[in-house]
Amino acid sequence: MAERDLRRALLDDLEEIEHSADAFRKGRHSAYQTCAIQMRNLLLRGRRGLLLRVLPEATLRALRPPNAEVTRPDRPGEYSVVRFDPRGHLELGGEAPGARLYLDFINEPLSVEQWLNQWILDPKVTIRALIEKTADDEVAHTNNEIDEAIKRANFFRFAGRPQGMQLHAMTIVALAEHVAQRTREMLVGR
């Protein structure tokens, strides 16, 4: 039995992420699902994840530190503390689909495990949970109810051109782009 070329499989997965991210940026909303599935295959499932099988010492860059809490009125006269921190910046307007999330990474290398355990969008949602719940539950359409991590990630709604965009979908695509770019950097010279 011939051994599988894992490096070639990794490159194919990176190409699929890049192609899907590009399609998402051009307005094909469902393309984030492919990004979620590919990231699950590359990063999750412990040491069986393809990235660590090909690059056992792989690191990803840390997200910038979180912003301070923001206070917003829920109802007249009442205030609650809400943290909205995409760990980057959200650009509204422009070309289709009308919104884009840019994540800010700092030059601090983290192991894949550490990177997956960072919170994103909400302090109760880790990158791991967002990828896993999106790929396992939402994309597969196996649950009748929306998972709590997805609910929290979609707390904010958009109007105008980006109406219908889902914040967790934009986040998945931005995370996938980082994973693809960083993996290609690590593969150079190997």
Buried (B, 14 or more C-beta within 10 A) or exposed (E): EEEEEEBEBBBEBBEBBBEBBEBBBEEBBEBBBBBBBBBBBBBBEEEEBBBBBBBEEBBBBBBBEBEEEEEEEEEEEEEEEEBBBBBBEBEEEEEEBBBBBEBEBEEEBBEBEEBBEBBBBBEEBBBBBBBBBBBBBBBEEEEEEEBEBBBBBBEEEBEEBBEEBBBBBBBBBBBBBBBBBBBEEBBEEE
